[in-house]
Amino acid sequence: MFRRLMVILAALAVTAAGWSLPAHAAPVSGSATLDIVFAPAGYYDCDPGPALAPCKIDKIYVKLELDLILTLSISGVDITSQSVFTFRGLEYQSFVFTGTIGALVVRSQFIFAPNILEIRAVRDSLGLPAYCVALANPTIVPPAGFNWNCGTPVDAGEHYLYLLIEGVDLYLTNVLYLHPALRNWYLATIMEAQASNPLGQPLTFRKKVVDLALSLAGLTIGLRGLFGNVGSAAVPSWRMGVVSSVEGQTVSGITIRAESWIGARQGLECFAECKPLQIVRGGMLPDAPFTFYEEKIFIRNLKLAGITWGARLEFEFAEGPAGLRFVELTQSFRLDPFRLEVTNTLNIIGPDLTLSSDVFVTSLKVGDISMTIIGYIWPDITRAFTLYWSRVISTFDPPGMKVVSDIQFCNEELNCTTALFYHDLLLSATVGDMSISIGIRLTSLITGFYGATIELSWKMGAALLKSATLLTENRLEAQMISITFTF
């Protein structure tokens, strides 16, 4: 461990040395972020009696990570290096080359990592997004009680994976958030617990992504090439895919975009611990490289009768009957007498194109006070469409501070024991170079403490220091300390 720690300290020293070079040195910029997450090792296992009290003195797990990003700009070409160090040493390495040749923008990325996860974007019966694992090398076993492998009906396992990666889950009307420190901790814990030891494998060339964007006669033509190694260092296995797109805007301001997916599907690819820096979005590689999988059409900013319309149409050609599988229709308008902003989203899923859900958001702002109400219309346990009031968000935002009340209702009849799901209270303020944010979650309107988050940030010149303390009803969940140097 000492040797690995020295590697990280050496990387910090190199960064600091580069930061202190004279201003006339090579045009290098970037940042170095050191994250440390502490979490107690025990969980209600100290007191064998019925009280099940947490430990007073406990072992502590420590997760340390250094993210080093360096960008060199030479003759209009940006070369960026993204490195992730942990106690294991170098865990992830990416190189990105970006340049412009006239109207053509070129971006190429090379990724080296110990493992790879091909994650497909799917939808549940209500049209809400989720993620499933199409391939993992080495093999990844989900936590007990969850199944997030593709090919099965979308359930809690796929929603939990979506929550771990995106930090938010729309499963069953209730919007659940997961703090970045906990996502960091949970993902690392899942990877470390694998018998296949995915983080202990040697760094291997895993992915190359090439993006071309050409602006021509009012159209933007895009081509994204994906080339990946889903095998191991000793036995590589190559896959490839292409995503082509055309986007343009009419004279009236309507934007239309079309995408064709050949050898690729909507989703993303994760490497190492699947942290934000270790995610490549814009497509994943299934096992048939020359198959025409998907077609997508996007229409935005269509204005009719004072209403702004939008549409998303997804066509499927590889699984089941080919045709339209998902339609998302959005309408946005303003009721001027009441100054209400209304957004409505209809989700229609196929292949029979059944209306699965309707989500609407109503917002009102008067001075420093605003209120947002989120409602859903979808089938109840009798399959009859029912209106549910899901969230009421009130915000008071005077200069220098912000107070938010977020009341979330439970709309799932089979699982709800009370109408109120959570009540989140958030207070944030800024004084000079210091910011503080305190969040409290209650299980009733004004009582029933469930947990709290205390976040501090302090900017000192080119350095930014952050602290996040996560508390539950009877224990410290995690403590994160982060320091970022920008140069």
Buried (B, 14 or more C-beta within 10 A) or exposed (E): EEEBEEBBEEBBEEBEEBBEEEEEEEEBBBBBBBBBBBBBEBEEEEEEEEEEBBBEEBEEBEBBBBBBBBBBBEEEEBBBBBBBBBBBEBBBBBBBBBBEEEEEBBBBBBBBBBBBBBBBBBBBBBBBBBBBBBBBBBEBEBEEEBBBBBEEEBBBBBBBBBBBBBBEBBBBBBBBBBBBBBBBBBBBBBBBEBEBEBBEBEBBBBBBBBBBBBEEEEEBBBEBBBBBBBBBEEEEEEBBBBBBBEBBBEEEEBBBBBBBBBBBBBBBBBBBBBBEBBBBEBBBBBEBBEBBBBBBBBBBBBEEEEBBBBBBBBBBBEEEEEEBBBBBBBBBBEEEEEEBBBBBBBBBBBEEEEBBBBBBBBBBBEEEEBBBBBBBBBBBEEEEEBEBBBBBBBBBBEEEBBBBBBBBBBBBEEEBEEEBBBBBBBBBEBEEEEBBBBBBBBBEEEEBBBBBBBBBBBBEEEEBBBBBBBBBEEBBBBBBBBBBBBB
